[in-house]
Amino acid sequence: MERADTVEEAQQEIKEIKKLKKMQLLWGNLLMLVTFLLLSYLLGNGKILFVTWVLVIFLLILTILSLYTLVTGTIIGTKNTRRVRAFDRKCWGEKKWKRNKIIEIVLYTVLGIGITALAFNTDLDSSHRNLSDFAFPFAGAWIGYNLGEIMRIAALKEQPANS
């Protein structure tokens, strides 16, 4: 009887995590849309240097938050975000979770350094860029984000009731 309760609780948890991940995907898409519109406006008005430095600061903040999470183990975010990340951490195991966090920190750092180097070594304001210069890469990242999240949500399988 206890085994059936455990399986039922696990199924209920997976259903709830799927629901929370779908909600996060919805909010992520809304954030991407707002970001795209804001970038379109700013880049259309020649504010590419401003956008570059905002992006670098954003990456620095993400790096610090990820480093804090890795060192302390404390998950930062909303109640739902903390719940989903705790579930992922439990499913992945501590070793894989730490490895993924380290990879995340390294990627943020390398991206931030690369963008900073480009900002200092490229005359960003002199060249006239059009919207398609950033729209296609942004759309690719957006599509990749959606496909990745949808695949991760679909990978959460509910256990059969009679196992």
C-alpha positions as CSV (number, residue, x, y, z in Angstrom):
1,M,0.0,0.0,0.0
2,E,2.9,2.4,0.9
3,R,4.4,1.7,-2.6
4,A,1.2,2.8,-4.4
5,D,1.1,6.0,-2.3
6,T,4.7,6.8,-3.2
7,V,4.0,6.2,-7.0
8,E,0.9,8.3,-6.8
9,E,2.8,11.1,-5.0
10,A,5.5,10.9,-7.7
11,Q,3.0,11.1,-10.5
12,Q,1.3,14.1,-8.8
13,E,4.7,15.8,-8.4
14,I,5.6,15.3,-12.1
15,K,2.2,16.6,-13.2
16,E,2.7,19.7,-11.1
17,I,6.3,20.2,-12.3
18,K,5.1,19.9,-15.9
19,K,2.4,22.6,-15.2
20,L,5.0,24.9,-13.6
21,K,7.5,24.4,-16.5
22,K,4.8,25.2,-19.0
23,M,4.0,28.4,-17.1
24,Q,7.7,29.2,-17.0
25,L,7.8,28.6,-20.8
26,L,4.9,31.0,-21.3
27,W,6.6,33.7,-19.1
28,G,9.9,33.1,-20.9
29,N,8.3,33.7,-24.2
30,L,6.6,36.8,-23.0
31,L,10.0,38.1,-21.7
32,M,11.6,37.2,-25.1
33,L,8.9,39.2,-26.9
34,V,9.3,42.2,-24.7
35,T,13.1,42.0,-25.1
36,F,12.9,41.7,-28.8
37,L,10.6,44.7,-29.1
38,L,12.9,46.8,-26.7
39,L,16.0,45.8,-28.6
40,S,14.3,46.6,-31.9
41,Y,13.5,50.1,-30.7
42,L,16.9,50.7,-29.1
43,L,18.9,49.4,-32.0
44,G,16.6,51.2,-34.5
45,N,17.5,54.5,-32.7
46,G,21.3,53.8,-32.8
47,K,21.7,52.8,-29.2
48,I,23.8,49.7,-29.9
49,L,26.6,50.7,-27.4
50,F,24.0,51.2,-24.7
51,V,22.4,47.8,-25.4
52,T,25.9,46.1,-25.4
53,W,26.7,47.5,-21.9
54,V,23.3,46.5,-20.5
55,L,23.8,43.0,-21.8
56,V,27.3,42.8,-20.2
57,I,25.9,44.0,-16.9
58,F,23.0,41.5,-17.2
59,L,25.5,38.7,-17.8
60,L,27.6,39.8,-14.8
61,I,24.5,39.6,-12.6
62,L,23.6,36.2,-13.9
63,T,27.2,35.0,-13.3
64,I,27.1,36.2,-9.7
65,L,23.7,34.7,-9.0
66,S,24.8,31.3,-10.5
67,L,28.1,31.4,-8.6
68,Y,26.1,32.1,-5.4
69,T,23.8,29.2,-6.1
70,L,26.7,26.9,-6.7
71,V,28.6,27.9,-3.6
72,T,25.7,28.0,-1.1
73,G,23.2,25.6,-2.8
74,T,20.5,28.2,-2.3
75,I,18.2,28.5,-5.3
76,I,17.2,32.1,-6.1
77,G,13.9,32.9,-7.7
78,T,10.2,32.8,-7.3
79,K,8.5,30.1,-5.3
80,N,7.7,28.2,-8.5
81,T,11.1,28.6,-9.9
82,R,12.7,27.3,-6.7
83,R,10.4,24.3,-6.8
84,V,11.2,23.4,-10.4
85,R,14.9,23.9,-9.9
86,A,14.9,21.8,-6.7
87,F,13.1,19.1,-8.7
88,D,15.6,19.2,-11.5
89,R,18.4,19.1,-9.0
90,K,17.0,16.0,-7.3
91,C,16.4,14.3,-10.7
92,W,19.9,15.1,-12.1
93,G,21.7,14.3,-8.9
94,E,24.2,16.5,-7.1
95,K,27.2,15.7,-9.3
96,K,25.5,16.5,-12.6
97,W,23.8,19.6,-11.1
98,K,27.2,21.0,-10.0
99,R,28.7,20.3,-13.4
100,N,25.8,22.0,-15.1
101,K,26.2,25.0,-12.8
102,I,29.9,25.3,-13.5
103,I,29.3,25.1,-17.3
104,E,26.6,27.8,-16.9
105,I,29.0,30.1,-15.0
106,V,31.8,29.5,-17.6
107,L,29.5,30.2,-20.5
108,Y,28.2,33.5,-18.9
109,T,31.7,34.6,-18.2
110,V,33.1,33.8,-21.6
111,L,30.1,35.5,-23.3
112,G,30.5,38.6,-21.1
113,I,34.2,38.8,-21.8
114,G,33.6,38.3,-25.5
115,I,31.0,41.0,-25.7
116,T,33.2,43.4,-23.7
117,A,36.1,42.7,-26.0
118,L,33.9,43.4,-29.0
119,A,32.6,46.6,-27.5
120,F,36.2,47.9,-27.0
121,N,37.6,46.7,-30.3
122,T,34.7,47.5,-32.6
123,D,33.3,50.9,-33.6
124,L,29.7,49.9,-32.9
125,D,28.1,53.4,-33.5
126,S,29.7,54.0,-36.9
127,S,28.2,51.1,-38.8
128,H,24.6,51.3,-39.8
129,R,23.0,48.0,-38.9
130,N,19.5,47.0,-39.8
131,L,17.0,45.0,-37.8
132,S,17.8,41.7,-39.6
133,D,21.4,41.8,-38.2
134,F,20.1,40.8,-34.8
135,A,16.6,39.5,-35.6
136,F,17.7,36.2,-37.2
137,P,20.1,35.2,-34.4
138,F,17.5,36.3,-31.9
139,A,14.8,34.3,-33.6
140,G,17.1,31.3,-33.7
141,A,17.8,31.5,-30.0
142,W,14.1,31.9,-29.3
143,I,13.2,28.9,-31.3
144,G,16.0,26.9,-29.7
145,Y,14.9,27.9,-26.2
146,N,11.3,26.8,-27.0
147,L,12.4,23.5,-28.5
148,G,14.7,22.7,-25.6
149,E,12.1,23.5,-23.0
150,I,9.3,21.5,-24.8
151,M,11.6,18.5,-25.1
152,R,12.5,18.7,-21.4
153,I,8.8,19.0,-20.4
154,A,8.0,16.0,-22.7
155,A,10.8,14.0,-21.2
156,L,9.1,14.1,-17.8
157,K,7.3,10.8,-17.9
158,E,4.7,9.9,-15.4
159,Q,5.2,6.5,-13.8
160,P,2.7,3.7,-14.6
161,A,0.1,3.3,-11.9
162,N,0.7,-0.4,-11.4
163,S,4.5,-0.5,-11.1
